[in-house]
Amino acid sequence: VMSIGANVEDENIIKESFKLTKNIYDELLPLGARYCSMGMSSDFELAIACGSNMIRVGSTLFKE
């Protein structure tokens, strides 16, 4: 399951979007879901706190 956080400044709204993804992932676990990929370079810490087990931080690693 993969998502990005809501594209807003309000961290609470972003957190809610991560929680929704985590709930979907939890429902799919019995069917074999393995990864809950949430977060990007700007919000990966919040994503991990919300249950992400895979993050995407490409812009941090590959800055122009």
PyMOL Python script that loads the backbone (N, CA, C, O; Angstrom):
from pymol import cmd

cmd.read_pdbstr("""\
ATOM      1  N   VAL A   1       0.855  -1.159   0.000  1.00  0.00           N
ATOM      2  CA  VAL A   1       0.000   0.000   0.000  1.00  0.00           C
ATOM      3  C   VAL A   1       0.901   1.221   0.000  1.00  0.00           C
ATOM      4  O   VAL A   1       1.841   1.287   0.792  1.00  0.00           O
ATOM      5  N   MET A   2       0.640   2.181  -0.859  1.00  0.00           N
ATOM      6  CA  MET A   2       1.482   3.363  -0.938  1.00  0.00           C
ATOM      7  C   MET A   2       0.625   4.613  -1.053  1.00  0.00           C
ATOM      8  O   MET A   2      -0.371   4.646  -1.776  1.00  0.00           O
ATOM      9  N   SER A   3       1.036   5.638  -0.322  1.00  0.00           N
ATOM     10  CA  SER A   3       0.362   6.931  -0.445  1.00  0.00           C
ATOM     11  C   SER A   3       1.338   8.035  -0.083  1.00  0.00           C
ATOM     12  O   SER A   3       2.392   7.789   0.503  1.00  0.00           O
ATOM     13  N   ILE A   4       0.968   9.246  -0.440  1.00  0.00           N
ATOM     14  CA  ILE A   4       1.682  10.416   0.046  1.00  0.00           C
ATOM     15  C   ILE A   4       0.716  11.149   0.966  1.00  0.00           C
ATOM     16  O   ILE A   4      -0.499  10.976   0.874  1.00  0.00           O
ATOM     17  N   GLY A   5       1.263  11.958   1.844  1.00  0.00           N
ATOM     18  CA  GLY A   5       0.400  12.724   2.747  1.00  0.00           C
ATOM     19  C   GLY A   5      -0.355  13.800   1.995  1.00  0.00           C
ATOM     20  O   GLY A   5       0.014  14.180   0.883  1.00  0.00           O
ATOM     21  N   ALA A   6      -1.409  14.282   2.614  1.00  0.00           N
ATOM     22  CA  ALA A   6      -2.181  15.368   2.015  1.00  0.00           C
ATOM     23  C   ALA A   6      -1.258  16.549   1.726  1.00  0.00           C
ATOM     24  O   ALA A   6      -0.351  16.834   2.509  1.00  0.00           O
ATOM     25  N   ASN A   7      -1.481  17.226   0.625  1.00  0.00           N
ATOM     26  CA  ASN A   7      -0.650  18.350   0.203  1.00  0.00           C
ATOM     27  C   ASN A   7      -1.143  19.639   0.854  1.00  0.00           C
ATOM     28  O   ASN A   7      -1.680  20.523   0.186  1.00  0.00           O
ATOM     29  N   VAL A   8      -0.950  19.727   2.166  1.00  0.00           N
ATOM     30  CA  VAL A   8      -1.363  20.889   2.948  1.00  0.00           C
ATOM     31  C   VAL A   8      -0.280  21.208   3.965  1.00  0.00           C
ATOM     32  O   VAL A   8       0.637  20.412   4.167  1.00  0.00           O
ATOM     33  N   GLU A   9      -0.378  22.356   4.600  1.00  0.00           N
ATOM     34  CA  GLU A   9       0.581  22.740   5.644  1.00  0.00           C
ATOM     35  C   GLU A   9       0.205  22.163   7.007  1.00  0.00           C
ATOM     36  O   GLU A   9       1.077  21.964   7.853  1.00  0.00           O
ATOM     37  N   ASP A  10      -1.070  21.893   7.226  1.00  0.00           N
ATOM     38  CA  ASP A  10      -1.573  21.435   8.521  1.00  0.00           C
ATOM     39  C   ASP A  10      -1.130  19.995   8.799  1.00  0.00           C
ATOM     40  O   ASP A  10      -1.598  19.061   8.150  1.00  0.00           O
ATOM     41  N   GLU A  11      -0.230  19.825   9.762  1.00  0.00           N
ATOM     42  CA  GLU A  11       0.300  18.504  10.076  1.00  0.00           C
ATOM     43  C   GLU A  11      -0.782  17.521  10.532  1.00  0.00           C
ATOM     44  O   GLU A  11      -0.663  16.318  10.298  1.00  0.00           O
ATOM     45  N   ASN A  12      -1.823  18.020  11.176  1.00  0.00           N
ATOM     46  CA  ASN A  12      -2.914  17.135  11.621  1.00  0.00           C
ATOM     47  C   ASN A  12      -3.652  16.516  10.437  1.00  0.00           C
ATOM     48  O   ASN A  12      -4.058  15.356  10.501  1.00  0.00           O
ATOM     49  N   ILE A  13      -3.827  17.267   9.374  1.00  0.00           N
ATOM     50  CA  ILE A  13      -4.488  16.736   8.175  1.00  0.00           C
ATOM     51  C   ILE A  13      -3.587  15.701   7.509  1.00  0.00           C
ATOM     52  O   ILE A  13      -4.065  14.661   7.055  1.00  0.00           O
ATOM     53  N   ILE A  14      -2.293  15.980   7.449  1.00  0.00           N
ATOM     54  CA  ILE A  14      -1.349  15.017   6.886  1.00  0.00           C
ATOM     55  C   ILE A  14      -1.378  13.729   7.702  1.00  0.00           C
ATOM     56  O   ILE A  14      -1.400  12.631   7.147  1.00  0.00           O
ATOM     57  N   LYS A  15      -1.377  13.877   9.020  1.00  0.00           N
ATOM     58  CA  LYS A  15      -1.415  12.712   9.915  1.00  0.00           C
ATOM     59  C   LYS A  15      -2.667  11.879   9.666  1.00  0.00           C
ATOM     60  O   LYS A  15      -2.595  10.650   9.645  1.00  0.00           O
ATOM     61  N   GLU A  16      -3.796  12.519   9.480  1.00  0.00           N
ATOM     62  CA  GLU A  16      -5.042  11.790   9.214  1.00  0.00           C
ATOM     63  C   GLU A  16      -4.962  11.015   7.901  1.00  0.00           C
ATOM     64  O   GLU A  16      -5.486   9.906   7.804  1.00  0.00           O
ATOM     65  N   SER A  17      -4.311  11.591   6.894  1.00  0.00           N
ATOM     66  CA  SER A  17      -4.186  10.861   5.619  1.00  0.00           C
ATOM     67  C   SER A  17      -3.283   9.646   5.801  1.00  0.00           C
ATOM     68  O   SER A  17      -3.536   8.601   5.201  1.00  0.00           O
ATOM     69  N   PHE A  18      -2.239   9.762   6.614  1.00  0.00           N
ATOM     70  CA  PHE A  18      -1.388   8.607   6.902  1.00  0.00           C
ATOM     71  C   PHE A  18      -2.145   7.551   7.704  1.00  0.00           C
ATOM     72  O   PHE A  18      -1.990   6.354   7.462  1.00  0.00           O
ATOM     73  N   LYS A  19      -2.952   7.989   8.643  1.00  0.00           N
ATOM     74  CA  LYS A  19      -3.733   7.029   9.441  1.00  0.00           C
ATOM     75  C   LYS A  19      -4.709   6.256   8.557  1.00  0.00           C
ATOM     76  O   LYS A  19      -4.915   5.060   8.764  1.00  0.00           O
ATOM     77  N   LEU A  20      -5.306   6.923   7.581  1.00  0.00           N
ATOM     78  CA  LEU A  20      -6.231   6.252   6.658  1.00  0.00           C
ATOM     79  C   LEU A  20      -5.488   5.180   5.862  1.00  0.00           C
ATOM     80  O   LEU A  20      -5.977   4.060   5.707  1.00  0.00           O
ATOM     81  N   THR A  21      -4.306   5.530   5.360  1.00  0.00           N
ATOM     82  CA  THR A  21      -3.509   4.544   4.629  1.00  0.00           C
ATOM     83  C   THR A  21      -3.135   3.376   5.525  1.00  0.00           C
ATOM     84  O   THR A  21      -3.210   2.224   5.098  1.00  0.00           O
ATOM     85  N   LYS A  22      -2.736   3.653   6.751  1.00  0.00           N
ATOM     86  CA  LYS A  22      -2.357   2.585   7.687  1.00  0.00           C
ATOM     87  C   LYS A  22      -3.549   1.671   7.968  1.00  0.00           C
ATOM     88  O   LYS A  22      -3.375   0.456   8.058  1.00  0.00           O
ATOM     89  N   ASN A  23      -4.733   2.218   8.105  1.00  0.00           N
ATOM     90  CA  ASN A  23      -5.933   1.398   8.323  1.00  0.00           C
ATOM     91  C   ASN A  23      -6.191   0.477   7.132  1.00  0.00           C
ATOM     92  O   ASN A  23      -6.543  -0.689   7.310  1.00  0.00           O
ATOM     93  N   ILE A  24      -6.018   0.997   5.930  1.00  0.00           N
ATOM     94  CA  ILE A  24      -6.191   0.172   4.728  1.00  0.00           C
ATOM     95  C   ILE A  24      -5.151  -0.945   4.717  1.00  0.00           C
ATOM     96  O   ILE A  24      -5.474  -2.099   4.436  1.00  0.00           O
ATOM     97  N   TYR A  25      -3.907  -0.598   5.022  1.00  0.00           N
ATOM     98  CA  TYR A  25      -2.838  -1.600   5.097  1.00  0.00           C
ATOM     99  C   TYR A  25      -3.179  -2.685   6.116  1.00  0.00           C
ATOM    100  O   TYR A  25      -3.027  -3.871   5.826  1.00  0.00           O
ATOM    101  N   ASP A  26      -3.633  -2.297   7.292  1.00  0.00           N
ATOM    102  CA  ASP A  26      -3.976  -3.270   8.333  1.00  0.00           C
ATOM    103  C   ASP A  26      -5.071  -4.227   7.871  1.00  0.00           C
ATOM    104  O   ASP A  26      -5.044  -5.413   8.203  1.00  0.00           O
ATOM    105  N   GLU A  27      -6.034  -3.714   7.105  1.00  0.00           N
ATOM    106  CA  GLU A  27      -7.098  -4.566   6.584  1.00  0.00           C
ATOM    107  C   GLU A  27      -6.570  -5.547   5.540  1.00  0.00           C
ATOM    108  O   GLU A  27      -7.116  -6.638   5.379  1.00  0.00           O
ATOM    109  N   LEU A  28      -5.513  -5.161   4.835  1.00  0.00           N
ATOM    110  CA  LEU A  28      -4.958  -6.005   3.777  1.00  0.00           C
ATOM    111  C   LEU A  28      -3.874  -6.960   4.269  1.00  0.00           C
ATOM    112  O   LEU A  28      -3.449  -7.841   3.521  1.00  0.00           O
ATOM    113  N   LEU A  29      -3.427  -6.805   5.489  1.00  0.00           N
ATOM    114  CA  LEU A  29      -2.407  -7.697   6.043  1.00  0.00           C
ATOM    115  C   LEU A  29      -2.773  -9.169   5.918  1.00  0.00           C
ATOM    116  O   LEU A  29      -1.934  -9.966   5.498  1.00  0.00           O
ATOM    117  N   PRO A  30      -3.997  -9.559   6.269  1.00  0.00           N
ATOM    118  CA  PRO A  30      -4.350 -10.982   6.145  1.00  0.00           C
ATOM    119  C   PRO A  30      -4.308 -11.497   4.705  1.00  0.00           C
ATOM    120  O   PRO A  30      -4.235 -12.704   4.475  1.00  0.00           O
ATOM    121  N   LEU A  31      -4.354 -10.582   3.743  1.00  0.00           N
ATOM    122  CA  LEU A  31      -4.317 -10.966   2.331  1.00  0.00           C
ATOM    123  C   LEU A  31      -2.900 -10.932   1.762  1.00  0.00           C
ATOM    124  O   LEU A  31      -2.693 -11.177   0.574  1.00  0.00           O
ATOM    125  N   GLY A  32      -1.941 -10.631   2.612  1.00  0.00           N
ATOM    126  CA  GLY A  32      -0.547 -10.674   2.187  1.00  0.00           C
ATOM    127  C   GLY A  32       0.141  -9.341   1.976  1.00  0.00           C
ATOM    128  O   GLY A  32       1.264  -9.312   1.473  1.00  0.00           O
ATOM    129  N   ALA A  33      -0.489  -8.243   2.341  1.00  0.00           N
ATOM    130  CA  ALA A  33       0.190  -6.949   2.209  1.00  0.00           C
ATOM    131  C   ALA A  33       1.458  -6.960   3.042  1.00  0.00           C
ATOM    132  O   ALA A  33       1.457  -7.428   4.181  1.00  0.00           O
ATOM    133  N   ARG A  34       2.544  -6.441   2.472  1.00  0.00           N
ATOM    134  CA  ARG A  34       3.825  -6.458   3.179  1.00  0.00           C
ATOM    135  C   ARG A  34       4.351  -5.066   3.486  1.00  0.00           C
ATOM    136  O   ARG A  34       5.067  -4.875   4.469  1.00  0.00           O
ATOM    137  N   TYR A  35       4.010  -4.110   2.669  1.00  0.00           N
ATOM    138  CA  TYR A  35       4.586  -2.785   2.834  1.00  0.00           C
ATOM    139  C   TYR A  35       3.512  -1.718   2.970  1.00  0.00           C
ATOM    140  O   TYR A  35       2.496  -1.725   2.275  1.00  0.00           O
ATOM    141  N   CYS A  36       3.772  -0.818   3.877  1.00  0.00           N
ATOM    142  CA  CYS A  36       2.946   0.373   4.047  1.00  0.00           C
ATOM    143  C   CYS A  36       3.875   1.556   3.788  1.00  0.00           C
ATOM    144  O   CYS A  36       4.538   2.058   4.695  1.00  0.00           O
ATOM    145  N   SER A  37       3.905   1.984   2.544  1.00  0.00           N
ATOM    146  CA  SER A  37       4.837   3.021   2.112  1.00  0.00           C
ATOM    147  C   SER A  37       4.156   4.377   2.154  1.00  0.00           C
ATOM    148  O   SER A  37       3.292   4.694   1.337  1.00  0.00           O
ATOM    149  N   MET A  38       4.573   5.164   3.133  1.00  0.00           N
ATOM    150  CA  MET A  38       4.015   6.512   3.296  1.00  0.00           C
ATOM    151  C   MET A  38       5.173   7.458   3.560  1.00  0.00           C
ATOM    152  O   MET A  38       6.212   7.053   4.083  1.00  0.00           O
ATOM    153  N   GLY A  39       4.992   8.695   3.204  1.00  0.00           N
ATOM    154  CA  GLY A  39       5.969   9.710   3.529  1.00  0.00           C
ATOM    155  C   GLY A  39       6.961   9.963   2.418  1.00  0.00           C
ATOM    156  O   GLY A  39       7.301   9.087   1.623  1.00  0.00           O
ATOM    157  N   MET A  40       7.407  11.199   2.403  1.00  0.00           N
ATOM    158  CA  MET A  40       8.430  11.622   1.465  1.00  0.00           C
ATOM    159  C   MET A  40       9.444  12.420   2.276  1.00  0.00           C
ATOM    160  O   MET A  40       9.342  12.487   3.501  1.00  0.00           O
ATOM    161  N   SER A  41      10.400  13.011   1.619  1.00  0.00           N
ATOM    162  CA  SER A  41      11.479  13.697   2.335  1.00  0.00           C
ATOM    163  C   SER A  41      10.962  14.725   3.348  1.00  0.00           C
ATOM    164  O   SER A  41      11.562  14.905   4.408  1.00  0.00           O
ATOM    165  N   SER A  42       9.878  15.382   3.033  1.00  0.00           N
ATOM    166  CA  SER A  42       9.385  16.456   3.903  1.00  0.00           C
ATOM    167  C   SER A  42       8.580  15.975   5.107  1.00  0.00           C
ATOM    168  O   SER A  42       8.389  16.733   6.059  1.00  0.00           O
ATOM    169  N   ASP A  43       8.104  14.729   5.084  1.00  0.00           N
ATOM    170  CA  ASP A  43       7.229  14.297   6.185  1.00  0.00           C
ATOM    171  C   ASP A  43       7.461  12.847   6.617  1.00  0.00           C
ATOM    172  O   ASP A  43       6.583  12.233   7.224  1.00  0.00           O
ATOM    173  N   PHE A  44       8.634  12.304   6.307  1.00  0.00           N
ATOM    174  CA  PHE A  44       8.860  10.888   6.588  1.00  0.00           C
ATOM    175  C   PHE A  44       8.823  10.560   8.081  1.00  0.00           C
ATOM    176  O   PHE A  44       8.408   9.462   8.453  1.00  0.00           O
ATOM    177  N   GLU A  45       9.247  11.484   8.942  1.00  0.00           N
ATOM    178  CA  GLU A  45       9.222  11.208  10.379  1.00  0.00           C
ATOM    179  C   GLU A  45       7.790  11.016  10.876  1.00  0.00           C
ATOM    180  O   GLU A  45       7.515  10.116  11.669  1.00  0.00           O
ATOM    181  N   LEU A  46       6.888  11.864  10.405  1.00  0.00           N
ATOM    182  CA  LEU A  46       5.474  11.730  10.755  1.00  0.00           C
ATOM    183  C   LEU A  46       4.909  10.429  10.196  1.00  0.00           C
ATOM    184  O   LEU A  46       4.130   9.751  10.866  1.00  0.00           O
ATOM    185  N   ALA A  47       5.292  10.083   8.988  1.00  0.00           N
ATOM    186  CA  ALA A  47       4.825   8.834   8.371  1.00  0.00           C
ATOM    187  C   ALA A  47       5.266   7.627   9.195  1.00  0.00           C
ATOM    188  O   ALA A  47       4.477   6.709   9.419  1.00  0.00           O
ATOM    189  N   ILE A  48       6.504   7.621   9.640  1.00  0.00           N
ATOM    190  CA  ILE A  48       6.993   6.515  10.468  1.00  0.00           C
ATOM    191  C   ILE A  48       6.204   6.449  11.774  1.00  0.00           C
ATOM    192  O   ILE A  48       5.834   5.366  12.225  1.00  0.00           O
ATOM    193  N   ALA A  49       5.951   7.594  12.371  1.00  0.00           N
ATOM    194  CA  ALA A  49       5.175   7.629  13.618  1.00  0.00           C
ATOM    195  C   ALA A  49       3.760   7.087  13.408  1.00  0.00           C
ATOM    196  O   ALA A  49       3.146   6.575  14.344  1.00  0.00           O
ATOM    197  N   CYS A  50       3.244   7.199  12.183  1.00  0.00           N
ATOM    198  CA  CYS A  50       1.892   6.721  11.873  1.00  0.00           C
ATOM    199  C   CYS A  50       1.877   5.278  11.372  1.00  0.00           C
ATOM    200  O   CYS A  50       0.808   4.761  11.049  1.00  0.00           O
ATOM    201  N   GLY A  51       3.034   4.615  11.298  1.00  0.00           N
ATOM    202  CA  GLY A  51       3.055   3.201  10.954  1.00  0.00           C
ATOM    203  C   GLY A  51       3.704   2.824   9.637  1.00  0.00           C
ATOM    204  O   GLY A  51       3.649   1.659   9.244  1.00  0.00           O
ATOM    205  N   SER A  52       4.316   3.770   8.946  1.00  0.00           N
ATOM    206  CA  SER A  52       4.972   3.438   7.687  1.00  0.00           C
ATOM    207  C   SER A  52       6.142   2.494   7.924  1.00  0.00           C
ATOM    208  O   SER A  52       6.913   2.678   8.866  1.00  0.00           O
ATOM    209  N   ASN A  53       6.274   1.487   7.071  1.00  0.00           N
ATOM    210  CA  ASN A  53       7.443   0.609   7.166  1.00  0.00           C
ATOM    211  C   ASN A  53       8.322   0.731   5.919  1.00  0.00           C
ATOM    212  O   ASN A  53       9.236  -0.066   5.709  1.00  0.00           O
ATOM    213  N   MET A  54       8.028   1.744   5.093  1.00  0.00           N
ATOM    214  CA  MET A  54       8.857   2.068   3.941  1.00  0.00           C
ATOM    215  C   MET A  54       8.640   3.547   3.630  1.00  0.00           C
ATOM    216  O   MET A  54       7.504   4.017   3.578  1.00  0.00           O
ATOM    217  N   ILE A  55       9.727   4.267   3.427  1.00  0.00           N
ATOM    218  CA  ILE A  55       9.613   5.693   3.120  1.00  0.00           C
ATOM    219  C   ILE A  55      10.328   6.001   1.822  1.00  0.00           C
ATOM    220  O   ILE A  55      11.138   5.212   1.336  1.00  0.00           O
ATOM    221  N   ARG A  56      10.013   7.167   1.265  1.00  0.00           N
ATOM    222  CA  ARG A  56      10.652   7.624   0.037  1.00  0.00           C
ATOM    223  C   ARG A  56      11.319   8.973   0.338  1.00  0.00           C
ATOM    224  O   ARG A  56      10.640   9.948   0.659  1.00  0.00           O
ATOM    225  N   VAL A  57      12.611   9.019   0.236  1.00  0.00           N
ATOM    226  CA  VAL A  57      13.348  10.252   0.556  1.00  0.00           C
ATOM    227  C   VAL A  57      14.284  10.657  -0.584  1.00  0.00           C
ATOM    228  O   VAL A  57      15.379  11.165  -0.341  1.00  0.00           O
ATOM    229  N   GLY A  58      13.863  10.438  -1.790  1.00  0.00           N
ATOM    230  CA  GLY A  58      14.701  10.700  -2.960  1.00  0.00           C
ATOM    231  C   GLY A  58      15.197  12.118  -3.064  1.00  0.00           C
ATOM    232  O   GLY A  58      16.370  12.327  -3.375  1.00  0.00           O
ATOM    233  N   SER A  59      14.350  13.111  -2.814  1.00  0.00           N
ATOM    234  CA  SER A  59      14.801  14.500  -2.983  1.00  0.00           C
ATOM    235  C   SER A  59      15.828  14.881  -1.921  1.00  0.00           C
ATOM    236  O   SER A  59      16.627  15.791  -2.141  1.00  0.00           O
ATOM    237  N   THR A  60      15.821  14.211  -0.789  1.00  0.00           N
ATOM    238  CA  THR A  60      16.854  14.450   0.215  1.00  0.00           C
ATOM    239  C   THR A  60      18.187  13.849  -0.243  1.00  0.00           C
ATOM    240  O   THR A  60      19.245  14.449  -0.055  1.00  0.00           O
ATOM    241  N   LEU A  61      18.124  12.683  -0.834  1.00  0.00           N
ATOM    242  CA  LEU A  61      19.350  11.998  -1.274  1.00  0.00           C
ATOM    243  C   LEU A  61      19.920  12.588  -2.567  1.00  0.00           C
ATOM    244  O   LEU A  61      21.137  12.628  -2.745  1.00  0.00           O
ATOM    245  N   PHE A  62      19.055  13.042  -3.460  1.00  0.00           N
ATOM    246  CA  PHE A  62      19.496  13.455  -4.787  1.00  0.00           C
ATOM    247  C   PHE A  62      19.184  14.931  -5.067  1.00  0.00           C
ATOM    248  O   PHE A  62      18.603  15.263  -6.099  1.00  0.00           O
ATOM    249  N   LYS A  63      19.570  15.798  -4.152  1.00  0.00           N
ATOM    250  CA  LYS A  63      19.320  17.242  -4.346  1.00  0.00           C
ATOM    251  C   LYS A  63      20.039  17.730  -5.584  1.00  0.00           C
ATOM    252  O   LYS A  63      21.111  17.243  -5.945  1.00  0.00           O
ATOM    253  N   GLU A  64      19.419  18.703  -6.223  1.00  0.00           N
ATOM    254  CA  GLU A  64      20.026  19.266  -7.448  1.00  0.00           C
ATOM    255  C   GLU A  64      21.173  20.177  -7.092  1.00  0.00           C
ATOM    256  O   GLU A  64      21.809  20.745  -7.979  1.00  0.00           O
TER     257      GLU A  64
END
""", "prot")
cmd.dss("prot")
cmd.show_as("cartoon", "prot")
cmd.util.cbc("prot")
cmd.orient("prot")
